[in-house]
């Protein structure tokens, strides 16, 4: 997964809004690396100067919960498909 800041997405949208060649096109937006979720948490811990409580959920449990999550939000369920 590629992590992207909201500010970067907004800047990209503003830059391409007046170019017809980008109309109805999907633009891949991402950084030079793809940090893991744990690396992202560690970055936020370092930047905030505090530790976060972490709960690690086994992959099998996530896969089992996916159909239930899909009843409420298909986007969340698709993220559980890993």
C-alpha positions in Angstrom: 0.0 0.0 0.0 1.2 3.5 -0.8 0.7 6.0 2.0 -0.1 9.6 0.7 -0.7 12.8 2.6 -4.0 14.6 2.1 -2.1 17.7 1.4 -0.2 16.0 -1.5 -3.5 14.7 -3.0 -5.0 18.1 -2.8 -1.9 19.7 -4.4 -2.0 17.2 -7.2 -5.7 17.8 -7.8 -5.2 21.6 -8.0 -2.3 21.2 -10.4 -4.2 19.0 -12.9 -7.7 20.5 -12.7 -7.3 22.7 -15.7 -5.7 20.1 -18.0 -8.2 18.3 -20.3 -5.9 15.3 -20.8 -6.5 14.4 -17.1 -10.3 14.5 -17.3 -11.8 11.2 -16.2 -8.4 9.7 -15.7 -7.0 7.8 -12.7 -3.7 9.3 -11.6 -1.4 7.2 -9.5 -0.2 9.2 -6.6 2.4 7.9 -4.2 5.8 8.4 -2.7 9.1 6.7 -3.5 8.7 4.1 -0.8 5.9 1.9 0.6 6.3 1.7 4.4 4.5 -0.9 6.3 1.6 0.0 8.7 4.0 -0.6 11.6 6.6 1.8 10.1 3.8 4.5 9.7 2.8 4.0 13.3 6.5 4.3 14.4 6.8 7.5 12.3 3.8 9.1 14.0 5.1 8.0 17.4 8.5 9.7 16.6 6.8 12.9 15.3 4.4 13.1 18.2 6.9 12.2 20.9 4.6 9.6 22.4 3.9 5.9 22.2 0.6 4.6 20.8 -1.2 1.5 22.1 -1.0 -1.2 19.5 -3.2 -4.2 19.0 -2.1 -6.8 16.5 -4.9 -8.7 14.9 -4.0 -12.1 13.3 -4.5 -12.2 9.5 -6.8 -15.2 9.8 -9.1 -13.2 12.1 -9.2 -10.2 9.7 -10.1 -12.5 6.8 -12.9 -14.1 8.9 -14.3 -10.6 9.8 -14.3 -9.3 6.2 -17.8 -10.5 5.3 -19.3 -8.9 8.4 -17.4 -5.6 7.8 -18.7 -5.6 4.2 -22.2 -5.3 5.5 -21.3 -1.9 6.9 -18.6 -0.6 4.6 -17.2 -2.3 1.5 -14.1 -0.1 1.4 -13.1 -1.2 4.9 -13.8 -4.8 4.0 -11.6 -4.6 0.9 -8.8 -3.3 3.0 -9.1 -6.4 5.2 -8.5 -8.7 2.2 -4.8 -8.3 2.3 
